[in-house]
């Protein structure tokens, strides 16, 4: 409860700064570097999953 009240107070105090930063970050399109990392991690996870032997039910 105290934590929530503290957060509300901070947001009220810095509403313009917090609001501007939040909306800018929310509506900003992802950059290409992030997309490249996402595609690479997806590719690596697919390779990893292909190499795990499948379990057979007895």
C-alpha positions in Angstrom: 0.0 0.0 0.0 2.8 2.4 0.9 4.6 1.5 -2.3 1.6 2.3 -4.4 1.1 5.6 -2.7 4.8 6.5 -3.2 4.5 5.5 -6.9 1.4 7.7 -7.4 3.1 10.6 -5.7 6.2 10.2 -7.9 4.0 10.0 -11.1 2.1 13.1 -10.1 5.2 15.0 -9.4 6.9 14.0 -12.6 3.8 13.6 -14.8 5.1 15.5 -17.8 8.5 13.8 -17.8 7.2 10.3 -17.2 4.3 10.7 -19.6 6.4 12.0 -22.4 9.0 9.2 -21.9 6.4 6.5 -21.7 4.5 7.5 -24.8 7.7 8.1 -26.8 9.0 4.6 -25.9 5.6 3.0 -26.5 4.9 4.5 -29.9 8.5 4.4 -31.2 9.0 1.7 -33.8 11.6 -0.9 -33.0 15.0 -0.3 -34.5 16.6 -2.7 -37.0 19.3 -3.8 -34.6 16.7 -5.1 -32.2 15.0 -7.0 -35.0 18.2 -8.5 -36.1 18.9 -9.8 -32.6 15.4 -11.2 -32.3 15.7 -13.0 -35.6 19.0 -14.4 -34.6 17.8 -15.6 -31.2 14.8 -17.2 -32.8 17.0 -19.0 -35.3 19.3 -20.2 -32.6 16.4 -21.5 -30.5 15.0 -23.4 -33.5 18.4 -25.1 -34.1 18.7 -26.0 -30.4 15.2 -27.5 -30.4 16.0 -29.6 -33.5 19.0 -31.1 -31.8 17.1 -32.2 -28.7 16.1 -35.9 -29.2 12.4 -36.4 -29.0 11.0 -38.3 -26.1 9.0 -41.4 -26.8 6.2 -42.5 -24.5 6.5 -46.0 -23.2 
